[in-house]
Amino acid sequence: MKTSLTAGAQQAGDEHIQCEVQVSQTRFKRIPNPEGPDSAVGNFFLKLDVTALQEAIYIPISIASGKKPTGFVYQIEGTAEGEISTTDISCRGEGVSNVTLGTLLYAKIPVGSTATFRIQIEMKGKWGKEYKIVINRVNYKLDPSDARYKKFDTAIGTKVLKLR
């Protein structure tokens, strides 16, 4: 069964991690176009707590919309096509450390500890339309030398942003 998380301190987990949405915020700026329809820039902010339940976990401190080796995989949902212009992710927490393996930076979350991920996404959209960002998967490892990621597949959605 696939569940969904949104703001309001909802939480879900699997046998290794527990995720809880602490904050979901949206805002936008209208961009007038005298020669055609107006556009807008939307900003999404998500504050997500991830707790290691049984053993230390390693999550790449990265976010992308594709199938790259990334920690958080997202997509845009909306009533019109939108395009991401920038993304930013950071991580903090008591006992949480950064580990670099090859070219990837991981957050190492010790068992029983919680890491707070702050995710910011800026997108270009069409005026009068609605958008939301959905993180479809969080990839993590129990051992940084593991060849494959474990997957937390609960959808984590931001609030809907109405560009009007």
N, C-alpha and C positions, 0 to 999 in steps of 0.2 A: 504494500500500500504506500503510495507516494503522498506525503502531506505537504503543506505549504506554511511558511513562516512570513509574517509581516510585523510591522511595528506594533507595540503594545506589550512588549516583553514576553512574546510567545516563544516557546522553546521546543526543540526536538533533538533527538540524538540517535546514535546507533550504539553498538557495544563499546566503541572506542572514544567517541567524542559527543559532547553536548553543545548545541549551538543555541544562542539566545539573542534576539534582536533587542537592543537597548534603545536605539534612536533611528528613525527614518525621517529625513527632511527633504523637501524639494523647494526650488524657487526658480524663477525664470526672468529673462530680460527680453523685451520685444525689440526687434530690429526693423525699423521702418524701411521700406523700399519704394521710392517714388515711381519706379518704373515697373512695378509688379506687386505680387502679393508679399506681405510682410513675412518675415521669418522670426525665429526666436532661438535663444540659447537657454537650455534647461540645465540645472545643476541638481544632482542627486547626492545625498549623504547618507551613509549607512554605518552605524556603530554596532558591531557584532562581537559578542563574547563567545569564545570557544574554550571549552574545558576538556582536558585529557582525563578520561575516566579510569582506565585500567593500567595504562603504561604511558610513557612519554610518547608524544606524537610530533611529527615534523610536517609543517605546512609551508609550501613555497609562498613567500611574500610577493605575490604577483597576481594580476587580474587580466584576463583577456577574453575575447569573444570567440576564439577558435579552439582548435584541438592541440594547442601548444602545451608543453609541460608547465602548467600554471597552477597556482593554488585555487583561485576562484574563477569559475567559468560563467560568463553572463550572456544575456541577450537583451535587446530592446523589444518591448511589446508596446504596440500603440495603434492608433487609428490612421496613421500615415507613416511613411518611411522616415526614419531618423538616422543620423550618423553621429558616432562618437567622435568628439574632438580631443578630449584628454581623459586620462584616468590616473588616479593616485591611490596608493594603499600604504598604510603604515601599521605597525603592531607594537604593543606594549603589554607588560604584565609582570607581576611579582614572580620572580624565578624564571621568567621567559628569557631565552637568549637567542641570538642570531647565529646561524651556522651556515657557512658558505661551502657548497659542494659543487665543484666545477664552476659553472657560470650562474648557478641558482642560489639565491639567498633564502634560507628556511628559518621559520620561527620554531624553535624547540620548546615545546610546552611540557613541563614535567607532570607526572601523574598527580592529579588533584589540583593542579594550577589552572588558572584562566588567563587567556590572552585576549586582549581587546584589539580587534581590527577596525581601523577607520578607513572607509572606502569612499572616495569621491569620484564621481563621473560627470563629465560635462558633455552635452550632446547638442547638435543642431537639429531643430525640428521645424515643423510648419505651424504658423500661427493658426489658432483655432482648433488644434488637434490635441490628443491626450497621449501620454507616454508613461511607461514605467520600466524600471530595470529589474530583471529577475536573474539572480544567481542560481543557476541550475545544478551546479555541482561544486563541492569543495574536495579537492584532491589532497591526500595526506599519506604519509608513510609512518610505519612503526619503527623502522630502521632506515636511516638515510641511505644505506647501501642497497636497499631493496630495488629491484629493477622496475617493479610496477607500483602504481599508486593504488591505495584503497580509495573508495569514492563515497562521499556523503551526498546522496542524491535528493535531499529534500529541497524544494524550491524556496528561495529566500527572496521575497519581493519588497521593493520600495513602495512608498505611497505613490498614487497616481498623480502625475503632474499635468495640469490642464493649462495649456498655453493660450489663455484668453483673459 
